[in-house]
Amino acid sequence: MQFHPAENPFMVTERPRVRTAQDYLMSVRAIVEGIWRWGIRLLGFMFNLFAAQFLVVAALYYGIEYGKSACRLLSDPDVRIAYCTRTIPFFWPEDIEDRATLLEERGDAYFKQELYRRAKSDFAAALSLRETAHLYWYRATAQAKINSTRPSSMRAVVADSEQALALGADHPELFAIKGLAHFELEDWKSAFDSLGDAVNAGASGDLLHTVLLERGRAAFELGAYNLAEADFDAVIAAEFDLGRARTGRADSRCRQGNLVGALADIVSLESEAPNMLREVQKTLRARRHYAGPITGRFTDETRTALIKNYNSCRQTPARIAPG
């Protein structure tokens, strides 16, 4: 059975269409347009990603810079400590200057809060990164505040003070710290010399009066009673720590044979420093020279007890100035 071509749906009567150059161009154009659209989208995504990264990095950078500034410049020690503590971990161990600065600033804030052990720890950590005169000075001060009587602590104070001086520091407070440490170590000559250096370096105000008082005590221990009396004179003239200055001068005057002057200083305690006069009375009672009441008033009993205590000023009597 034969079918007519028109009646056979499966018979192809037309020749296949040949693709022309224009068709290829259109295909290429479509591909290029597709690549372009996807490229634009990819570039947009990358730009947004880069912008986000930039914003994160910028925020981190400015956050760290603000933390550094707050650590250094704010007045509240608690806030300074918080900013320093948050900022320090962002610096690598190789960032020596930044880490040392932040540790020093946090140590200073701890010191102002009287947290001397933490202050000393931060100053020591900063010193492990860089050595400066101020860091040795600050660590010496913190160490002195932690324990001012233990010999090992005082030797550490002296060592740090000498390092600071060797690196060029010449502040009177540094000489004073060194001198007081020598005094606690009972190295009277070194104490006298260092405290003298503090005076020569320009100590003033309460620092000067403290230095003169302690230098007078060191001079007394060295047997230089005239020098001790001169320092106590200056302290008394400034009306600074009159109790210790009066008793120190009384002992110095007694050692030079001036019993009248020594008694006059103790009499002055009744009006100027009655608490110190009570301490004198306790000392006299402990030595069994005085049996009267501890009143802080200068009585005939007190005078008699003092004369017994001094006995003969030329025979090196027991002093009554507190240690």
C-alpha positions in Angstrom: 0.0 0.0 0.0 1.4 3.3 -1.0 0.8 6.6 0.8 0.6 9.9 -0.8 3.3 12.2 0.5 0.8 14.6 1.8 -0.9 11.9 3.7 2.3 10.5 5.4 3.0 12.7 8.4 6.5 11.1 9.0 7.8 11.9 5.6 10.0 15.0 5.4 9.5 16.8 2.3 11.7 19.9 3.1 15.5 20.0 3.1 17.2 20.8 6.5 17.9 24.5 7.0 21.6 25.4 6.7 23.0 27.6 9.7 24.5 30.8 8.3 27.2 33.0 9.7 24.6 35.3 11.1 23.2 32.4 13.2 26.6 31.7 14.6 27.0 35.3 15.4 23.7 35.4 17.2 24.7 32.4 19.2 28.0 33.9 20.2 26.3 37.1 21.1 23.9 35.2 23.4 26.8 33.4 25.1 28.7 36.7 25.5 25.6 38.4 26.9 25.1 35.6 29.4 28.8 35.7 30.4 28.5 39.4 30.8 25.4 39.2 33.0 26.9 36.6 35.2 30.2 38.5 35.3 28.4 41.6 36.4 26.7 39.7 39.1 29.9 38.0 40.2 31.7 41.4 40.3 28.9 42.8 42.3 29.1 40.0 44.8 32.9 40.3 45.0 32.6 44.1 45.5 30.1 43.6 48.3 32.3 41.0 49.9 35.3 43.2 49.6 33.3 46.2 51.0 32.1 44.1 53.9 35.7 42.9 54.6 36.9 46.5 54.4 34.3 47.7 56.8 35.1 44.9 59.3 38.9 45.6 59.1 38.3 49.4 59.4 36.0 48.9 62.4 38.6 46.6 64.0 41.4 49.0 63.3 39.6 52.1 64.6 38.4 50.0 67.6 42.0 49.1 68.5 43.2 52.7 68.0 40.4 53.9 70.2 41.3 51.3 72.8 44.9 52.4 72.8 43.9 56.0 73.3 41.4 55.3 76.0 44.0 53.1 77.8 46.5 56.0 77.8 44.3 59.1 78.2 41.2 58.4 80.3 41.3 59.5 83.9 39.2 56.7 85.5 41.6 53.8 86.4 38.9 51.2 86.2 37.9 52.2 82.6 41.6 52.4 81.6 42.2 48.9 82.9 39.2 47.6 81.0 40.3 49.2 77.7 43.9 48.1 78.1 42.9 44.5 78.9 40.6 44.3 75.8 43.2 45.9 73.5 46.4 44.0 74.5 45.4 40.6 72.9 45.0 42.2 69.5 48.7 42.8 69.2 51.2 40.0 68.3 54.2 39.4 70.5 56.2 41.0 67.7 54.3 44.3 68.2 56.8 45.2 71.0 56.2 48.9 71.3 52.4 48.8 71.4 52.3 45.9 73.8 54.9 47.5 76.1 53.0 50.8 76.1 49.7 49.2 76.9 51.2 47.1 79.7 52.9 50.2 81.1 49.6 52.2 81.0 47.6 49.3 82.7 50.3 49.0 85.3 50.0 52.8 86.0 46.2 52.4 86.4 46.7 49.5 88.8 49.2 51.5 90.8 46.7 54.4 91.1 44.2 51.8 92.5 46.9 50.7 95.0 46.9 47.2 93.4 50.7 47.2 93.6 51.3 43.5 92.9 49.4 43.7 89.6 51.1 47.0 88.8 54.5 45.4 89.4 53.6 42.4 87.2 52.6 44.7 84.3 55.8 46.8 84.6 57.8 43.6 84.7 56.1 42.3 81.5 56.7 45.7 79.8 60.4 45.5 80.8 60.7 42.1 79.2 59.7 43.8 75.9 61.7 47.0 76.3 64.0 48.5 78.9 63.4 52.1 79.9 64.4 54.2 82.9 60.8 54.9 83.7 59.8 51.3 83.8 62.6 50.4 86.2 61.6 53.4 88.3 57.9 52.4 88.3 58.7 48.8 89.2 60.9 49.9 92.1 58.1 52.1 93.4 55.5 49.3 93.2 57.9 46.9 94.9 58.5 49.4 97.7 54.8 49.7 98.2 54.3 45.9 98.3 56.7 45.3 101.2 58.9 48.0 102.6 60.6 45.8 105.3 61.6 42.6 103.7 65.3 42.8 102.9 65.0 40.9 99.5 62.3 43.4 98.5 64.4 46.4 99.4 67.4 45.0 97.5 65.2 44.6 94.5 64.1 48.3 94.9 67.8 49.4 95.0 68.6 47.3 92.0 65.8 48.7 89.9 66.6 52.2 91.1 70.2 51.9 90.0 69.1 50.5 86.6 66.8 53.5 86.1 69.6 55.9 87.1 72.0 54.1 84.7 69.5 54.7 81.9 69.4 58.4 82.5 66.6 59.0 85.0 67.5 61.7 87.6 64.2 62.6 89.2 64.4 63.4 93.0 61.7 60.9 93.8 63.9 58.1 92.3 66.8 59.1 94.6 64.4 59.2 97.5 63.0 55.7 96.8 66.6 54.3 96.6 67.6 56.1 99.8 64.6 54.9 101.8 65.3 51.3 100.6 68.9 51.7 101.8 67.6 53.0 105.1 65.4 49.9 105.6 68.4 47.7 104.8 70.2 49.7 107.6 72.9 50.8 105.1 73.0 54.2 106.7 75.8 55.7 104.6 74.2 54.8 101.3 70.8 56.0 102.6 72.4 59.4 103.6 74.1 59.8 100.2 71.0 58.8 98.1 68.7 61.1 100.1 71.2 63.9 99.7 71.1 63.2 95.9 67.3 63.7 96.1 67.8 67.1 97.7 70.4 68.1 95.1 68.1 66.9 92.3 65.5 69.4 93.3 63.1 67.7 95.7 60.4 70.1 97.0 57.3 70.2 99.1 56.4 67.1 101.1 58.9 65.0 99.2 61.7 67.3 100.4 60.6 67.3 104.0 60.3 63.5 103.9 63.8 63.2 102.5 65.2 65.6 105.1 63.5 63.7 107.9 64.9 60.4 106.8 68.3 61.8 106.0 68.4 63.2 109.6 67.6 59.8 110.9 70.4 58.2 108.8 72.8 60.9 110.0 71.9 60.1 113.5 72.7 56.4 113.0 76.0 57.4 111.5 76.8 59.5 114.6 76.7 62.8 112.7 74.4 64.4 115.3 75.0 68.0 114.1 73.9 67.1 110.6 70.9 65.2 111.9 69.9 68.2 114.0 70.2 70.5 111.0 67.9 68.3 108.9 65.3 68.1 111.8 65.5 71.9 112.1 64.4 72.3 108.5 61.6 69.8 108.9 60.3 71.4 112.1 60.4 74.9 110.4 58.2 73.5 107.7 55.8 72.0 110.4 56.0 68.6 108.7 55.6 65.4 110.8 56.4 67.3 114.0 56.2 64.2 116.1 59.1 62.3 114.5 61.1 65.5 113.8 60.9 66.7 117.4 61.9 63.4 118.9 64.6 63.0 116.4 66.0 66.4 117.2 65.7 65.7 120.9 67.9 62.6 120.6 70.4 64.5 118.4 70.6 67.4 120.9 71.0 65.0 123.8 73.9 63.2 122.1 75.6 66.6 121.7 75.1 67.4 125.4 72.1 69.8 125.0 69.7 68.3 127.5 67.8 71.5 127.9 67.1 71.7 124.1 66.2 68.0 124.1 63.6 68.5 126.9 62.2 71.5 125.1 61.5 69.4 122.0 59.6 66.9 124.1 57.7 69.6 125.9 56.6 70.9 122.5 55.0 67.6 121.7 52.1 68.3 124.1 50.7 70.9 121.9 52.1 69.8 118.5 51.9 66.1 118.5 50.2 64.6 121.7 50.0 61.2 120.1 53.8 61.1 119.8 54.2 62.2 123.4 52.0 59.3 124.4 54.4 57.0 122.4 57.3 58.6 124.3 55.6 57.9 127.6 55.0 54.3 126.5 58.7 53.9 125.7 59.7 55.4 129.0 57.4 53.0 130.8 58.8 50.0 129.0 62.2 51.1 130.2 60.9 51.4 133.7 61.7 55.1 133.9 58.0 56.2 134.0 55.1 54.9 136.0 52.6 57.7 135.3 49.5 57.7 133.1 49.8 57.6 129.2 48.0 61.0 128.7 50.0 62.8 126.1 50.6 65.6 128.6 54.0 66.7 129.7 54.1 66.4 133.5 56.8 66.5 136.1 56.8 62.7 136.1 57.5 62.8 132.4 60.3 65.3 132.8 61.9 63.1 135.6 61.6 60.0 133.5 63.2 61.7 130.5 66.2 62.8 132.6 66.5 59.3 133.9 66.4 57.9 130.3 68.9 60.3 129.0 71.0 59.9 132.2 74.0 61.6 130.9 73.9 62.8 127.3 77.6 62.3 127.0 77.2 58.5 127.7 75.2 57.7 124.6 71.8 57.3 126.1 68.9 55.2 124.6 67.1 57.3 122.1 63.3 57.9 122.3 62.7 58.7 118.6 60.5 55.9 117.0 62.3 53.6 114.5 
